[in-house]
């Protein structure tokens, strides 16, 4: 399992890219392309639902 880091890019189950903004207190905050508000998931859920795609 790879620990998400700021500026990492991941793909969701639909293949859309998200970019990690921060990882704090077991929560991952990320942005989706075309969506202006940041999203936040628990670390465990993020790792289970997203696949690493590279660095931004």
C-alpha positions in Angstrom: 0.0 0.0 0.0 1.4 3.4 -1.0 0.8 6.3 1.4 -0.8 9.3 -0.4 1.3 12.4 -0.5 0.5 16.0 -1.5 0.6 16.4 -5.3 0.1 12.7 -6.0 -2.6 11.9 -8.6 -5.0 9.0 -8.2 -7.8 7.5 -10.3 -11.2 6.8 -9.0 -13.3 3.8 -10.0 -14.5 5.7 -13.1 -11.0 6.5 -14.2 -11.2 10.2 -13.3 -8.1 11.9 -11.9 -7.9 13.5 -8.5 -5.0 15.4 -7.0 -4.1 15.0 -3.3 -3.9 18.4 -1.6 -3.0 17.2 2.0 -3.0 14.2 4.3 -3.6 15.1 7.9 -5.1 13.3 10.9 -5.9 10.2 8.8 -7.9 12.2 6.3 -7.0 12.8 2.7 -8.1 16.1 1.1 -8.1 16.1 -2.7 -9.5 18.0 -5.7 -11.3 16.6 -8.8 -10.6 18.1 -12.2 -13.6 20.4 -13.1 -14.9 20.6 -9.5 -13.9 23.7 -7.5 -14.4 22.5 -4.0 -12.0 20.1 -2.2 -13.2 16.7 -1.1 -12.1 14.8 2.1 -12.1 11.1 2.7 -10.8 9.0 5.6 -7.3 7.6 4.7 -8.6 4.0 4.8 -11.5 4.7 2.4 -9.2 6.7 0.0 -6.6 3.9 -0.2 -9.4 1.3 -0.8 -11.2 3.3 -3.6 -8.4 5.1 -5.5 -5.5 3.8 -7.6 -2.1 5.6 -7.8 -1.6 7.3 -11.2 1.6 9.3 -10.7 2.9 12.7 -9.4 1.5 16.0 -10.6 
